[in-house]
Amino acid sequence: MKFFIALLTALFILGCASQGVRYTYDEIKHYPPDIQERIAKGEIALGMTKEQVRLAWGNPSSVRVLTPEKGKQREEWVYSSALGILKSRLIFVDGKLTYIISNEQRIVGEE
């Protein structure tokens, strides 16, 4: 069972965030140092732009434009493991990462 869980975790990481180097230094040098560090580590954080998230995690499995809310554009990106079991949904509002919803029992958001 431990092997199966480890395998699923590895597939999720490989499928979502470990697609090799996804950027060049020239593409990230204009970002603040903390954002450059997150991108280099394959990490994301609330407030990041769609471009920054794409550089950190690669292309999402799917993208869906959501109905605008209070005049703000909304977009959902889904990152899935190779088997589609583990998922992270990212919600961007006006181009900024505002919600991270993961079936790893972790929900993060800001108002």
C-alpha positions in Angstrom: 0.0 0.0 0.0 2.8 2.4 0.8 4.3 1.7 -2.6 1.0 2.5 -4.3 0.7 5.8 -2.4 4.3 6.7 -3.2 3.7 5.9 -6.9 0.6 8.1 -7.0 2.5 10.9 -5.4 5.4 10.6 -7.8 3.0 10.5 -10.8 1.3 13.7 -9.5 4.6 15.5 -9.1 5.9 14.4 -12.4 2.6 15.2 -14.1 2.2 18.6 -12.6 5.3 20.3 -11.6 8.3 18.4 -12.8 8.4 18.9 -16.6 12.1 19.8 -16.6 13.3 23.4 -17.0 10.3 25.4 -18.3 12.0 28.8 -18.6 15.3 30.6 -19.1 16.9 33.1 -16.7 16.0 35.9 -19.1 12.3 35.0 -18.8 12.3 35.4 -15.0 15.0 38.0 -14.3 12.5 40.9 -14.2 10.4 39.2 -11.4 11.1 39.9 -7.7 13.7 37.6 -6.1 11.0 35.7 -4.1 9.0 34.9 -7.3 12.2 33.8 -9.1 13.0 31.5 -6.2 9.5 30.0 -6.3 9.6 29.4 -10.0 13.0 27.8 -9.7 11.7 25.4 -7.0 8.5 24.6 -9.0 6.3 26.3 -6.3 3.3 28.6 -6.7 1.8 31.1 -4.3 -1.3 33.3 -4.2 -0.9 36.5 -6.1 1.3 35.0 -8.9 0.4 35.8 -12.5 -0.7 33.1 -15.0 2.7 33.5 -16.7 4.5 32.9 -13.4 2.5 29.8 -12.6 3.0 28.4 -16.1 6.8 28.9 -15.6 6.7 27.2 -12.2 4.4 24.3 -13.0 4.2 24.1 -16.8 1.1 24.0 -18.8 -2.1 23.0 -17.1 -4.1 19.8 -18.0 -7.1 22.0 -18.9 -8.1 25.7 -18.8 -11.7 27.0 -18.5 -12.9 30.6 -18.7 -15.4 31.1 -15.9 -18.3 33.5 -15.7 -17.1 37.0 -14.6 -17.9 37.8 -11.1 -18.3 41.4 -9.9 -16.9 42.6 -13.2 -13.7 40.5 -12.7 -12.4 38.0 -15.2 -12.0 34.5 -13.9 -10.2 31.5 -15.2 -9.7 28.0 -13.9 -6.6 25.9 -14.5 -6.5 22.2 -13.6 -3.4 20.2 -13.1 -3.9 16.5 -13.0 -1.7 13.5 -12.3 -1.0 11.1 -15.2 -3.8 8.9 -14.0 -6.1 11.9 -13.3 -6.5 10.9 -9.6 -4.8 13.8 -7.9 -5.8 17.2 -9.0 -5.1 20.9 -8.2 -7.5 23.6 -9.4 -6.1 27.1 -9.6 -8.5 30.0 -9.9 -7.2 33.3 -11.4 -9.1 36.5 -10.9 -8.1 39.3 -13.2 -4.9 37.4 -14.0 -3.8 36.8 -10.4 -3.8 33.4 -8.6 -6.5 33.8 -6.0 -7.5 30.3 -5.0 -5.7 26.9 -4.9 -8.0 24.0 -4.4 -6.4 20.5 -4.1 -7.9 17.1 -3.4 -5.0 16.7 -1.0 -7.3 18.3 1.6 -5.8 21.7 1.2 -7.8 24.8 0.3 -6.1 28.2 0.2 -7.7 31.5 -0.8 -7.8 35.1 -0.3 -10.6 37.6 -0.4 
